[in-house]
Amino acid sequence: MTEPRWLTAQERRAWLALLSVNTLLPAALDAHLTSLNRLSLFDYDVLAMLSEAEGRMLPMKELAARTSASLSRLSHVVTKLQARGWIDRQPSPDDARVTTAHLTDAGWETIVELAPDHVERVRQLIFDALDGDDVQRLAEIGEKIVSRLESDSWIFRDPARAAVAEGAGVASAGAHDGGVAP
């Protein structure tokens, strides 16, 4: 039996920091969004992913991948968001066997209304504590980890990421390609 590759003190410190961010950040963002509009962070993510997609629609399978959700969890949430008039489901124009989620005009108005407060909260909790070099390193580190977890992750196909990588930049924080997320 091989000896386990135990974490060094520095690796353990980094791991615990990452684990804590992974636990504390979603809870803080969820509480903030809930206080604004009785909308969970996951609900917001679903609306945001649709707001950034071409035609404000995505196949349910792709939307599930972009939100790290099972199809059953996503279906439940989409049903809830449909009841609020923010999303509708339709057969794909390319393949009637595929169901697509569409952001309605009311859903668009909701995400546009919430995005400035959400982006400000993201800025307060993360980016106000970092300098430009920190942000660059955070992006690089995050992408390295994501590539190990899911090498074909949608973030590697994201047009905003490609624009930044090419030095073109993004028009404004949290608003690219007509979308409003982070």
N, C-alpha and C positions, 0 to 999 in steps of 0.2 A: 504494500500500500504506500502511496506517495504522500509525503508530508504536505499538508494544506499550505497554500500560499497566503499566509496571514497578511493582513494589511499592516503597513508601517504606521507609525504614529501620525505622519502627515496624511497618508491615504485615509486613515480612519477619520481624521478631522474633516477632510474634504467630503468623505462619504456621509458623515453625520450632518454636515452643512447642507449637502444636496438633498438628503432625506428630509431634513427639516423644511427646506424651501418647498419641496414636493408636497408636504403636508400642510404647512401654514399658508402658503400663497393662495392655493385654490379656495381654502376656507375664507380667507380675508376678501378675495374678489367676489366669492359667492355671497357673502354677507352684505357687501356693498351693493351688488346688483339687486339682491332681494329687497333691500331697503329702498331702492329707487323705484322698482316697478314689479315686485313680486315675480321676478324672473331669476332663475338660477343661472349660475355660470355655464352649465351645460346648455341650457336653453339659449343663452346669449351666443355661445359658440356655434350652435346649429344655425342661428340666424346670421351670424357673421360669416360663416363659411359660404352660405348661400348668397350673401350680399357681395362677396368677392368673386363668385363663379360667373362664367360667361352666361348671359341671359338670366342671371340670378336663379339658376337651377342646377341640380346635380342628381345623378342616379343615387338612389338610396345607399347602394353598396359603397360608392365613393364618399358620400357624406358620412357614412359610418366610419370609414377609414380616416377621414380628416378629423373626426371628433373622438377617435379611439373608443368607439362604442360598438356593442354588438348590434346586429340588425334588429333584434327584438327590443332592446332598450331604446334605440333610435326610433323605431316604429311607435312605441308608446309615447315618446316625447313629441314626435311629429303629430300624432293624434291630438295631444294636448294643445300644441301650437296651432293646429288647424281649427280647433274649437275657439281659439282667440282670434281667428281670421288672419293669422300671420303667415301661414304656409298652406299650400294645397299640393295634392299629389296627382300626378297625371302619368299616363303611359309615355315612355320616351318617344320622341318623334322619329328616332332612328330604329327602335326595336320595341314593339308593343309589349313584349314580355318583360321589359325593364320598367320599373316604376321610378319616376323622378320626383323630387321634392322641389317646389317652386316657391320662392319668396314672393308674397303678395305685396301690393302697394302699401297695405297697412303694416305688414311686417317690415318693409323697407323704412317706413316712417318711424317705426318703433326703434329699429337699430340705429337710424340716423339720430334720433333723439337721445338714446342712451350712450352712444359711442363717445361723445366728448367727456362725459363724467367717468366712463370706464377707462378711457385712455389716460385721463388725469390720474386716476387711482393707480393704474399700472406704472405711470411715471413716478408717482410718489413712493410706491412700494419698492420699485426696482431701480429705475434709471436715475433718479435724483441722488442715489447713493454711489453711482458709478461715474467714472470719467470715460472719455472716448475710447481709450485703450482697453479699459475694462469691458466696455460694450463689445468691442471687436473680439476680445478673447472669449467672452461669454457666448457669442454667436458661434465661434469656431469650436469651442468645447461642446456646446449643445449639439452642433451638427455632427461632430465625431461620435458622440454617444448615440444619437439617433441613427446614424449609419450602421452601428453595431446592432441596434434593436430592430431596425427595419430599413434595409439598404435602399429600397425603392419608395421610401416615404414620400408623400405628396409634397412635403416642404422642399424637396430637392427639385421639384417641377414648378414651384411657385414663381410666377413672373416677377414679383417684387424682389425675391431673393436673387434671381438672375440679374435684374437691373442693378442691384447694389453690388453684386460680384463684378459686374462689368464697369462699375464706376458711374453709372447713370444716375444713381440715387433714386429715392422715392419722393413723389411730390410733397407729401406731408405725412407725419407720423400717424400710422394707423389708417391711412386712406390711400389706397392704391388700386389701380384698375377699377375704379368706381366703387370699391368696397370700403367698409368702415372698420374692419377689425384691427386690433389684435384680439 
